Amino acid sequence: MNDLIQTFSVYALPIVFAITLHEAAHAYAAKYFGDNTAYAQGRMSLNPIKHIDPIGTLLIPIALYFAGSPFLFGYAKPVPVVFGNLRNPKKQMAFVAFAGPLANLVMALGWMLLGIFLAAIGSQEEFLMRMAQAGVLTNLVIFAFNLFPVPPLDGGRIVTSMLPNRYAYKFAKLEPYGFFIVIGLVILKVLHYWMVPVMAAAGKLLQMLVFPLTFLLT
């Protein structure tokens, strides 16, 4: 029980930030490209309560933790986007979809910079260091998971945007079954083969970005 409480306390803030900014980024991008639906419903907000889904944000991550899953992930309440309202729906769908994972990548960079700063000043705050590490891991997991190319995940939206209209229409028909496909891949431990390389690639990119700072401080 103590381990669970410690894990929760370390991951709580990174997870709240990760899901809140992810969804707010979708809402902002949608508004930027012409759809005010999410904005009108108050979803372009940094208030986490507006984005939390009881099942996806709380129940699923807790269940995965107790099931011993190598990855803890979940989802927030989807931001409503009427793609037909976008100025160029087919093209801009990809930008709106990618805004969320991009926000997670930027947050992972921020947590990584915090960890570097704490190490540079010789901080003895183990809790903050663990939180910084949790922030990087959490955002990389959400980044990779959401880019999995099955609708309604962001990766599926991006693929739909890139496909010719004829194939995009057929591919989009997977959306009602997307959640079950992903759960099945998790149970079969197949999703691991997507998550690990995508997270590793994103991590390498972030390390390259912070290398000059790391070099100066060490």
N, C-alpha and C positions, 0 to 999 in steps of 0.2 A: 504493500500500500504506500509506503514511504517513497519507493521508486516511482510509482505512478504520480504521486503528488509533485515530486521534484521534476519529473518529465513534463507534467502539465504546466508548472510554473515557468519552466524554461521556454516552452514552445508557445504558450498562450499569446503573448504579445506579437511574436513574428507571424503566427497564423492569422491573427486578427488583421494586422497590417496587410498581409499577403492577399487575403481574400477581398478586403475592403478596397484597396487600391486597384486590384485586378478588375473588379466590377466597375468601379468609378471610371477607370480608363476606357472600358468599353462604352460607357455612357457618354463620356466626353468625346470620343472619336465619332460616335454616331451623331451627336449634335453638330460636331464640326463639319461632317459630310452631309448634313441636311435632315436628319431624323431627330425630332425633339421628344419622342415618346418616353424614353428613359428619364430625360430631364424633367418632363412634365409630371412624372410619377415620383420625383424626388430621389432618383437613383444615382444622379451625378453628385454623390455625397460621400464625405469621409466618415460618416456615422456608421459604424459597423452593424448596428441593429437593423439598418435598412437592407443589408445584404446577407445576413445570416439565414441559412436554411436549417431548421432543426435536424433533419435527417442527414443532409449532405455535409453540413458543417460540423455537426456534433456526433450523431449516432454512427455514421460510417467510419470516421477516423478512430473512434473509441473501439468499435468492433474489430477493425483491422489491427489495432494495437494488441488486443487480447487474443486475436487469432495468430499473432506472431508474424504478421506480414512484414517483409523487408522494407516496404514503403507505406507511409501513412499519408493518405490523401483524401480529399473530399471535394465538395463543391459548394459554392454559395448560391443564393437565389439568382437564377439567370436574369440578366438585364434585358428588358424587352426592347427589341430592335425591329422596326418595320423596314426591311431592306428596300422595299419599293419606294420609300420616302427619300432614300439616298439619291444624290444627284447623278451618280453613275453606279447603280446597284450592283452589277456583276463585279466590277473592278473594286469598288470601295468596300464591298463585303469583306474582302481579305484584310484591308487596313483596319476595319472595325474589329475583326476577329483577332488580329495580331496585337492590337493595343493592349489586351489583357496580359498575355505572356510577356510582352515587352516590358510592362510595368513590373512584373515579377523579376525579370532579368536585371532591371535597374535597382530594384530593392535588394536583390542578392549582392549586387555591387556595393550598395550602401552598407549592408551588414558586414561585408568583407573588409571595407575600409574602416569600419568601427573596430573590427578585430585587429587589424594592422595597427591602428592608433593605440589601442589598449596594450598591445605587445610592446610598442615603441616606447611608451611611458613607463613600462614595467609595472603595469597595474596588477594588483593582487586580488582584484575582484573576479573570482572564479565564476560567479553567477553571470556576470555581464559577458565574460568571454564565451561561456557556454551558450548564452542567448545569441551572441553574434554568430557562432557556429550554427546554431539552430536556424537562425534567420537565413543564412546562406543555403543550408540544406532544404528548408521548407520551400523557399522560392524556386530553387532549382527543380524540386519535385513537381511543384505546381506548373512551372514553365514547361517541363517535359510532358507531363500528363495531359495538359490542355492542348499541346501541339500534336497529340496522337491523331492521325488522319482519319477519324470516323466522326461524322456528324452525330449529335450537335456540338461536339467539342470544337474548340477553335481551329484545330488542325483540319477537321473535316470541312469547316466553312472555307478555309483557305484553299483546300483542294477543289471544292465546288466552284470557287471563284476562278480558278485557273483552268478548269476543264472546259472544252467546247460545250456550247449550250446543250447539245443533244445528250452528251455523257454526264454533264453536270446535273441535268434533270433526273437521270436514272440514279446517280450517286446520292443525290439528296433524299431519295426515297428510303435510304437506310436510317434516316434520322429517328423514326419511332423505335427502332431496335438498337440504336447506338449504345444506350446505357447498358442493355443486357449483353451486348457484344463485349463491351469493356469489362463488365463484371466477370463474364465467362473467361476472358483472357487473363484476368487477375487470378481467378481460381486455378486455371491451368498453368499459371506461372509463365505465361508467354509474354505478357506485357513487360516483364523484366528485360527482355531483349530489345525493347524500344527505350525504356527508361534509362538504363545504364549508359548506353552510348550517347544519348542526347544530353543527359546531365553531365557526362564527362566532357563533351565538346563545349557545352556552355561554361563549365567550370574552367576549362583551359582558356577560353576567350576572356573571362574575367581576370584570370591570373595574368594574362598578357597585358590587360589594361592597367592593372595595379602594379606591374613589375617596376616601372620607374620609381614609384613611391616606396615600394618595398626596398628597392636598391638603395635609395637615399637614406632610409631610416635604419638600415641594418649594417 
